[in-house]
Amino acid sequence: MKDFMIEYVAARQAELRAAARPQLRPVRTSPARQRLGWWLMELGLRLAAPPAPAPAPAPRFREGPLQGI
């Protein structure tokens, strides 16, 4: 009985691993040094970009005698 279970579990593991193979993430082919270089390039371009314009201030309303009650 034990031999049957061990063989069954091994076969089931092989099936599950084979089914999971296509879903694995692709291996990166570029070296870490190259990825770091491109990341630093993008960071530099973001820092060198002109700042976004400030939003316009909210309009102010005059307070009347009953406003704020």
C-alpha positions as CSV (number, residue, x, y, z in Angstrom):
1,M,0.0,0.0,0.0
2,K,2.8,2.5,0.8
3,D,4.6,1.8,-2.4
4,F,1.4,2.7,-4.3
5,M,1.0,6.0,-2.5
6,I,4.6,7.0,-3.0
7,E,4.3,6.3,-6.8
8,Y,1.0,8.1,-7.0
9,V,2.3,11.2,-5.2
10,A,5.4,11.3,-7.3
11,A,3.3,11.0,-10.5
12,R,0.9,13.7,-9.3
13,Q,3.8,16.0,-8.5
14,A,5.3,15.5,-11.9
15,E,1.9,16.4,-13.5
16,L,1.5,19.5,-11.4
17,R,5.0,20.7,-12.1
18,A,4.6,20.1,-15.9
19,A,1.4,22.1,-15.8
20,A,3.0,25.0,-13.9
21,R,6.0,25.3,-16.2
22,P,4.3,27.6,-18.9
23,Q,3.2,30.0,-16.1
24,L,6.7,30.6,-14.8
25,R,8.1,34.1,-15.3
26,P,10.7,34.3,-18.1
27,V,14.3,34.5,-17.0
28,R,15.9,37.9,-17.4
29,T,18.6,37.8,-20.1
30,S,20.1,41.2,-19.4
31,P,22.8,41.3,-16.7
32,A,22.1,43.2,-13.4
33,R,24.6,45.9,-14.3
34,Q,22.8,46.8,-17.5
35,R,19.4,46.9,-15.7
36,L,20.9,49.1,-13.0
37,G,22.3,51.4,-15.7
38,W,19.0,51.9,-17.4
39,W,17.2,52.4,-14.0
40,L,19.7,55.2,-13.2
41,M,19.2,56.7,-16.6
42,E,15.4,56.8,-16.1
43,L,15.8,58.3,-12.6
44,G,18.1,61.0,-14.0
45,L,15.6,61.9,-16.7
46,R,12.9,62.2,-14.1
47,L,15.0,64.4,-11.9
48,A,16.1,66.6,-14.8
49,A,12.5,67.2,-16.1
50,P,11.0,70.6,-15.3
51,P,8.7,70.5,-12.3
52,A,4.9,70.4,-12.9
53,P,3.1,73.7,-12.6
54,A,1.5,74.4,-9.3
55,P,-2.3,74.1,-9.1
56,A,-4.3,77.3,-9.1
57,P,-5.3,78.5,-5.6
58,A,-8.9,77.9,-4.6
59,P,-11.1,80.9,-5.0
60,R,-11.9,82.9,-1.9
61,F,-15.4,83.9,-1.0
62,R,-16.3,87.0,1.0
63,E,-17.8,86.2,4.3
64,G,-21.2,87.6,4.9
65,P,-22.8,88.2,8.3
66,L,-24.5,84.8,8.4
67,Q,-21.8,82.7,6.7
68,G,-20.1,80.1,8.8
69,I,-23.1,79.5,11.1
